[in-house]
Amino acid sequence: MTKVKFFRRGGFYYGFEETGHTGYGESGEDVLCAALSAMTMLIVNTIEISYASDVDYEVDDGATRICVKAMAALPEYSEDEKKQFAISGLFQGYFFQLNDLVEEYYDFLEVEEVDE
């Protein structure tokens, strides 16, 4: 099962951590895992390139873990409100997308949010 924990502070989403294999299919043929990977990289690339903002991410293949954080989504780290809302909205959109997937793939995917 893949567990995704979203980080939120003051109502702003600023990152997430994914751990574990979905187990939906064989390695290399797991469409759920491929979807999560594609959406994760879309977020990383959008923040870095489209929003010209720093995004910290680390991938630990051995521990099956990826952590993505963009502190520019938080008011205390960025003065650009449009960028804050854009980045936070991107994370929030991913949160809602994954919650929709949980309805069908509840045995393979778990989503939670943590207020810090």
Secondary structure, DSSP 4 states (H G I P E B T S, - for coil): -EEEEEEEETTEEEEEEEES---SS-TT--HHHHHHHHHHHHHHHIIIIIS----EEEEETTTTEEEEE-GGGSTTT-S-HHHHHHHHHHHHHHHHHHHHHHHHHTTTEEEEEEE-
